[in-house]
């Protein structure tokens, strides 16, 4: 049996970011993908392919690609890829918390 773990998110994510991404930007997939990246980034970073994000979220691979691009444009994730075909390394950012390291 798998052990339960707890994921901690800032209150801002629920109170403001959700409304901003879903309502204002009309990108609910970006909000869900952000949560999936936060959940996968236990040590600050997560290695995830678009297919892995699709499996975790239930969205199509293309929807995940669009959501990742949107999150990167908004400065909500940092994305690094060694090569075009390599799996991306994501780091969720918290721009609303200027004093935090991530």
Secondary structure, DSSP 8 states (H G I E B T S, - for coil): ----------HHIIIIIHIIIIIIS--HHHHHHHHHHHHH-TTS-EEE-HHHHHHHHSS-HHHHHHHHHHHHHTTSEEEE-SSTTS-EEEEE--TT-TTS--
